[in-house]
Every structure is written in structure tokens, then in C-alpha cells.
């Protein structure tokens, strides 16, 4: 298993309240697991398997930047993109989608 790094994010209290419903319903054991799942799905939606291998083995480490994962035309930064990914994930889970 890869080593884990601690990352701190800010969420609105409303978002945390919604996430906690997933914990109470037994879908997840804690907020960290929810966030890890949301980030994994975000990465899967933005990278091909080959891209991920290249990033992890370092062959393309310099070619990826945070701006690459946002669309400049929508004015979103990486924080907004992650928040959007998490919000979409939560909405899909609440709607019963996987």
C-alpha cells in the first residue's frame, strides 16, 4: 500500500453535514474515507491509467500542473474543481448512483 499524506481541506458546514449522513447510514466509516473516494473518482475522471502510471513512475512528473485539471474558460481553480468533484460525488451517492 502506498504511504499516505495528510491534506487539509475546507468544506462548508452544510457539506460536512451532508457527508456525515453517509457515515451515519453506514456507507463510510469516516470523513477521510469519503474524501479519499471522492478524490480517487476525480483522478479517474481526469487521468487515463497510462497517465497515472507515468505520474507515479516519475516519467511525466514535470508535465502535469494543477491548472491542467481545470478549464480556464469556466474560471475555476483546483480548489473549486475538487469541491465540485466532491459535491457531485455526494449528490450521486445521495441519489443512489455509484
Secondary structure, DSSP 8 states (H G I E B T S, - for coil): ------------HHHHHHHHHHHHTTS-SSHHHHHHHHHHHHHHHH--HHHHHHHHHTTTGGG--GGGGS-GGGT--HHHHHHHHHHHHHHHHHTT--
